[in-house]
């Protein structure tokens, strides 16, 4: 058999020898409703009404960019950091009671099925939010590599985060499949030379994704993964 098409067998199942890289918000946990609630409540403290257009602009972006969008581009770095930290503290407070039920359906079983694959999490989120979700959910042990928004100079949609993740995993970009819920994340993954799966938790359509799924229970996911073979 051609080595480029070889599929190894593990625990009786066919699995492609490919790295799987997951975004966090909207992929691991359906957290955007709580982020929306937190931004609305936080902005009201400063007399800012957060309309739907503003909420839509936050998806897939780094917190610093969102703060400058909502509060003005003339803020100092310290002011941006303080606003971001305060809002994320409110987010974690609101999410604490609903984290388990906010996990994207099927994600825990998906990670268990693919536990032998190189698994990574790559998120624009703040380090404290990443730690909160991974540790409170008990999912951290599945990920060999965890990259957050503070570990790169240019967050998504720049490809830096995904290229760094591939280097940390020890794989080529062409050997990775990225799971994303936002256009910014998909743009970053494609620019990095990776294959993509769009998760429709945030948007009903994700044009350009190699596969679109509602969640990790989608029947088409595993058959599609089995068609993805190790490149030469």
N, C-alpha and C positions, 0 to 999 in steps of 0.2 A: 504494500500500500504506500502511496505517496506520503512522505513525512508531513507535507503541508496539510493533509487531510486526516492525519491520524487523530483519533479520539481515544483518550484513555478511559478505562473503566474503573469506577470507584464505588464501592458499596453496591454493586450490581446495577448502577445507573451510568448511562453515557453522559459525560460532562466535557465541555470544551475546556482546554487548558488555557484559559484566559483570565485576566484580572477583572474583577468586578468592583467598580468605584461608585459609591452612592453619595449623592447630595444628602443634606439632613432635612432642612425645612421643606416640607412638601413631598419628600421621598421616604425618609425614615419615619418622620412624624408629621402628621397633618396639622402643623402648628400655625398656619397662616391666619385662621380665624382668631386665634388668641393674640397673634401679633397685631392684627387689625384692631382688636379691642384695646390692647395696650397702647398703641399709638394714639387712638382716639382719646382715651382717658388722659394720657400724658400730655398731649398737645392742648387739651382743654385747660390744663393748669396755667397755660400761657395765653389763653384766649384764642387759640387757633382751632377752627373747625376743620376737621379732617374729612374732606369729601371723598367720593368714590374715585375720582381721578387721581387724587393724591395716594390713596390706598393702592391703586393699580401700579403706580410708579415704584412702589417699594420692592416688588417681587424680584428676587434674584440679585439684589444690590447689596453692597457693603453698607454697614450702619453709618459710617462717616458720610457717605454720599446721601443717604436718606436724611440725616440730620441737617445737612447743608441745604437740601431741597426744601425741607419743611421750615427751617428757621433762618435761612439766609446764608449766602456764600461768603459773607464777610466775617463769620465767626472765627475765633482763634482755635487752634488745635486743642487747647485745653477745654474751651467751651464745648466743642464738638464731642470730645471724650466724655465730659460730664453729662451732657444730654443723653448720649448713647448709653452710658452705664446706668443712668437712672431709669430710662425706659426699659432696658433689658432686665433690670431688677424687678420692675413691675410685671414684665412678661413672665418671669419665672414664678413669681408669686401667684399669678393667675393660672399658670399651667400646672402647678404642683398637684392640684386635685384632679386633673383630667388627663395627665400624661399617658397613663396606660391605655385608656380608651381612645387616645388621639394617635396612637401608632397606626401607620398605614396598614390596612388589612392585609394579612398574609406575610408581612415583612419578617417577623420573627421566624416563621417556618422556612421562608426563603433563605435567610442567613444560615439556618441550621443545615438545610440541604446542601448549601454551597460552602460549608465551613472549611473544606479542604482547599478551596481556591484562594488565590491572593485577593483578599478583601480589603478595601480602604474606604474611609469616609473623607470627603472633601467639601467643605462648606465655607461660604463667606461669613458665617455667623461668628459672633464673639466667642472667645475661648470659654468664658463662664457658661454660656448657653450650650455649647458642645458638651462640656463636662456634665452639666445638669442633665441633658437628655440621655447621654450614654450611660452615666452612672445610675440615675434613677430608674432607667428602663432595664438595666442589666444586660445591655447589648454590647458594651465596650469590648468584651473578650473576643468577639468575632472579627474585629478589625486589626489587621497587622499594622496599618498606618492610619493616622488621624491628622488631617490638615485643617486648620481653622483660618479665619480671615486675617489674623495677626501674623501669620507665617509667610505672607507674600507681600510684595510691594504693590502689585497690581491685582486686585480681586477680579472675579468674573465680571464681565464677559471676556477679559483677557485670559489667554490659555495658561498663564504662569502656574496657577494652582494645580491644574491637571498634569502639566509637565513635571512639576515637583513631585506630585503623588506617584507618577510612574517611576521616577528615579528612586524614590524611597522604597517602592515595591520591588525594584529591580527588573522591571519589564519595559519593553518598547511601547510607545503610545499605540501602535497598531495592535498590540496584544491586550488592549483594555476596552471594556464596555462600560459606559457611563450612564447612570440613571439620574435623570433631571426632571424637574417640574416647571422650569422657566426657560424663556427664550435666551436670557443672558447666560444661563448655565449650559444650554445646548450649543450656543455660539462658542463658548469657551472650549467645550469638549471637541467640537468639530475642528476648531482652529488648532487644537493639540494633535489632531490626526487620529481621534478615537471614534469608535462606534457608539451609538447612542440609543437609549430607550427613554421615551418621554412618558412621564407618569402624570395622568390627567387629574391630579388633585386640585390644582390651581387654575388651569386653563382647559377648556374643552377640546382645543386643538393645539397641537405642537408640531407645526409643519417642519419638515426636515429631519425629524427623528427617524432612526432606522426602524423602530417599532413604537407604537403608542399603546399604552395599557391604562386601565382604570386604576389598578392596584396590583399587588403581588399575588392575588388570587385569579387574575386573568388567565384563562385557559391557553391563550396563544403564547404566553411568555416562555414556558419551558421548551416547547417544540422549537420556537425561534432560536433560543439559546443553543439548542443542539445543532442548529445549522451553522452556527458561527465557529469556524475552525481556526486553529493556530496558523497565522501567516508565516510564510518562509522568512 
